[in-house]
């Protein structure tokens, strides 16, 4: 059995390391304890945490007394997914949505503004003061195979803070947690020493700007890459139309930003292309390379990529070359609709030049060039990148 009781200890301990531990039973037990107002020590992908239900005022007070609390360091809230965060922080900026989509679940806490109509403002003032700082909250979706199901079953945010007394370093030792907090907890989920002892990285997002309040498991350079705007072009084999679109888009953006195309990432923009049925590592077609040279673009180093989950999850804008491509993408990733469209603004298809003469390739390239310019002029999400002062 993974449920263990210790003499003189007022809490129950579940040893998740035992080979016969029933994780489904552990999830149910954790949910029951939280629903009954208990304080639970939970493992995360970073450090151990203390968890209680947000809407259980008595449990939150118990946590405050057990943990101690610094007014300048409110407790974080853990959610089962990013949709649940949007329910509370309904006015998330494109940057906030981007970081949430790419970082969560994971070792990141996003500090986001809470709009005036949020349900959090209906909490008692003393609870508001525990989780809110200047109308913002710290949001987590922990990437842990036990904690995520618990959050899904609870169906409300839980207050989550590191399992230590305020002012002390984070604890990765279960025995140290018991020594410091054992008298005040109701359940301990014991996973032994955690592999990543660093706390979550805390990122505050206001509009289209972010700042790192605490560097933790993810470094600042990683957050910078994750915050970049990603534009993705998709065709069938990623050797003709989508490589044209990728390189032409980079050229247009570079001209607007007055920088070399290879420096776009320094401006927070990444442009990629992929194919629905692409064979990985194929060069662009000879005619594609030649027509791009006419635009002053060298594409000899292009290598094809097959569209995958990471591309779709990370992309802010996905442009398909045809309506058929769009439907294929939707059939595989149903939740991508708001970020996916055909490149042509009139909803039509970009012509397929494969196997045709150079003249057809030129017509295709000009069509793509025109449509990208129109998209960049019309999409508000792009314009903030080149209308900022240098």
N, C-alpha and C positions, 0 to 999 in steps of 0.2 A: 504493500500500500504506500502511496506517496503522501498520505495525510498523516502527520505526526504531531503528537502532543508532548509537551515538555513540562516536567514537574516544576512548579513555582513560576511558570510562565503563563501569563493570562491570554496568550494568543495561540492560534493554530498555525502550523507551519506545513507547507506543501513542498515536498522535495521534487522539483521538476527534473532533476538529474537521474532519478531512478528509472531503470528500463521499463518497469511495469507501471509507471505513472500514467494515469488516465487524464490527458490534457482536456478533454471535453468535460470531465467531472471537475477539473480545476477551474475551468472557465465558469461553470455553473456555480461553484462554491464562491468564487470571487464576486460574481454578480450578486449572489444572495447577501454576502457580507456588506457590499456597498449599498444595496437596497435597504438594508437594515440599519444604515447609518454608521457603518464601521470604517476604520482607517486601515488601508491595505498597503503593504510594501510590495511594489511590483517591479519586475525587471523591465528595462527598455533596451534599445539597441545602443544606448550610451551608458548611463548609470542607473542605479536603483532609484525609484521614486516613491513618494507617499501619495496615495490617491484617496479622494473622497468625492461623493456626488456634489456637483455645484449647487443644486437646488435643495440640498439638505442643510439647512442653516445650522443645526446643532452639530452635524458632522464637520462642517467648515470651522466652527468655533473650536471644536476638539482638535482639529489639525493645527489651528493657529496656536493653541496652548502647547501642543506637543512640539511643534517645530520652532516656535518663536517667529517673529515676523518683523522685517525691516520695511518701513513705509515706502522706501524708494525701490523696493524689489518685490513687486506683487507676484503672486503665484501664477503659474501658467495654466492654461486650459488645454486639455487633450480632447480631440475629436476623432470620430471613426473614419472620416474622409474629408476631402476638401469641400464637397458639397455642403457638409454640415457647418464648415467654417463660413461659407457664403451665406448660410441662413442667418448667422449672427452678424457678420460683417458684410452687409449686402451691397456696400458701395466700394468694393475692392477695385483698385486701379488695374489696368492691363499688366503692369509690372508685378503687382501683388498676385494676380491670377497666374502669371507666368511662373513665378517662383513657387507658388503653391503646387502647380501642376508638375513641376520638375523636381522639387525637393521633397515632396510629401507623398507617401509616408517616408520618413527619414529623420536624420539627426539635426533638424533645423527647427527653430522656433521663430515664427513670423510675428512681429509686433505690428498690429493693424488697428486703425481707427474704428471705433464703434459708432455707427450712426445713431441719431437720436431716437429712432423708432425701434431699436433693437430690444429684444426681450431682456437683455442684461440690465437695462435701466429699471426693470420691474423688481429686481432683487432688493432685499433690505440694504440700506446704506452701508452698514458695516461689512456686508459681503461684497458689495460693489468696491469698497475701498481695499478689499483683499485681492481682487483680481484685476482691477482697473487702475491705470496710472495715466492721468491727463487724457482721459477718454480713449485709451488704447488698451488692448489686451495682447497677451503673448499666446500664440496658437501653435499647438503641436499635433501631429498625427504620428504617433510612435510606430516604428517599423518593427513590431515584435509579434510573433505568431500566437501568443496568448493574449496579450493586451488588446490587440485590434479586435478580436472576437468579443472580448468583454465590453469594449466601447460600443460595438454594434448592438449588443444585447441591452445595454443600459439605455441607449437611444437618447442620450443627453450628454453635454460636456461633463468631464470630470476635472476637478482641481488636481493638478499634478505638480509636485515640487520635489526636489532632490531629497533623498532619505538621510538627512543629517540635520543637526541643529543649525539655526541661522548663524552665519559667520564662520562656520567650519567648512573644510574642504569636502567635496563629494565623496561618498562612501561606495566602494566596490566590494568591501568585505561584509558578508552577512553577519558574522559574529560582532563586528564593530557596530553595525546597525542595531543589533539586539542589545548590546551594552548601552548604547546611547538612547534608544527609543523604545525598547522592548516593553516597558510598562504602559505605553500608550497606544500600541497597535493591536489590531484584532486578527489580522491574517498576514502571513509572510509567505510570498512565493519565492522559494529558494532556488536560484539557478546557478549558485556558486559564484566564482569570480567572473565578472563580465569581461568579454574580449576587448571592448573599447571603453577604457576608463574616462575618456574625455566627455564633458557635457555637451549638450546641443549647442550649435552656433545660433546666436540670437541676431536676427536681422530686422531692423525697423524699416517699414516701407511707408512713404508718404508721397502720394501721386506717382510720378515717374522717377523718383529718386529713392535710394536706399542707403542705409548706413549700418555697419556691423557694430552692434553693441557689445558682443562678446564672441571672440573667435574660439570655436570648440572643435567638434569632430570634423567639420568642413572648413577648410582654409579660405581666406579672403579671395585668393585667385580663383578658387573653384566657384565661389558665389558670383564673382564677376562674370565668369563664363555662363553660369546658369541664368544670369539676369539679362543676357544678350537677346535681342530680337532675332528670331529665326524665321527665314522665308524659305519654303520648300517647294520645288517644282517636281511634278511627277508625270512621267509618260510610261511607255511599255517597257522598253529595253534600256533606257538611260544611256543611249548612244547618239541620239539625234536631237529631238525637240527639247527635252528637259535640260541637257547640257547647254544647248543654245540659250535657254531661258536663264539658267544659273549664271553663265558668264556675262550675258548682256545685262542682267540685273545688277551684277557687281559693277560693271562699267558705268551704268547710269547712276548708281548710288555714289560711287567714287567721284564722279563729276560733280554731283550735287554737294558732296561733303568736302570737295577740294582736297582729296587725299588719294594715295595709290590704292588700287583695289585690294592689295594684300594687307592693307592697314584697316580694313573695315571692322575687324574684330576689336580694334582699339576704340572704335566709336560705338561699340555695343551692338553690332549687326553681323549676323552669320547668314550666308546664302548657301543652300545645298540643293542637290537634285538626286532623284532616285527613280527606279523603274519597278513597276508592279511585278514583272516576271524577268527582271534583269539577271543575267549571269554575272556574278561578281568579278570585277577586275578587268573588264573589257574596255579598250580605248574608245574614244568618240569616233564616229565614222569619218572617213577621209573627207567627204564633202562638208561635214559639220566643221571640221578643223579648218578647211579652206575658207568657208564662208565667214567664220569668226575672225580669221585673219584680216578680212576686208573691213572689219570693225576695229582693227588694231588689237585683237585679243589672241593670245597664244593659248591653245587648248590641248596641246600634245600630251600633257600630263594627266588629262582626265581619265579616271577609271570608274567604271560603272558600279553602282550600289543597288542592292535590292531593297525595296521599301520594307521597313520593319517597325516594330512596336516603339522603339526609342525615337525614330524619326517622327512618328505620328504624335507621340506624347509631348515631345519637346517643341514641335513647330507651332509658331503663332499664326502663320498664314500658310495654307497648303493650296497650291494652284495646280489643278489637273489640266492636262492639255486638251482633253475631250470630255464630253458628258459621260461616255462609257467609263473612262478612268475614274471619274468622280463616283459613279455608282459602285464600281468595284471597291473603292476605298471605303465607302459607307457600309458596304456589305460585310467588311472585315472589322471596321472600327465604328460602331454605331454612335459613339459619343463625340465624334469629331465634326459634326455638321456645322457648328458655328464658326469653325476655323477653315472650312473647306469650300472651295468654289472652283469653277472652271476659270482659266485665265482670261478668256475673252469677256469683256464687260457686257456684251450683248447675250451671253449665255451659249454662244456657238462653239464650234471646235476649231482648234489650231490644225491646219492641214498637215498631213503626214507626208514628209518628203522622201521617206525611205525608198531606195531603189529608183529614184527619179533623177532628173538632170540637175546641174548646179543652179539653173534658173529657178527651179522649184524650191531648192534650198534657200535661195535668196528671198523668194516670196515668203517662205515660212519664217525666216529670221526677221524680216521687216515686220511681219505680222506680230511676232512675239515682242519685238522692240517697241512697237506702238502700244500694244496692250499693257506692257509693264509700265511705261510712262503714264498711261492713263490711270492704272491702279495706284501708282505712287502719288499721283496728284490728288486722287480722290479718297484714299484711305487715311483717316486721321491718325491711326496708330503709327504710321511711318513718319509723318511730317515732323513730329516733335524731335526726331533724331537729327534732322538737318536744319531745323529752324532755331535750335539752341545757339546762343553765341559761342564762338570758339574760345 
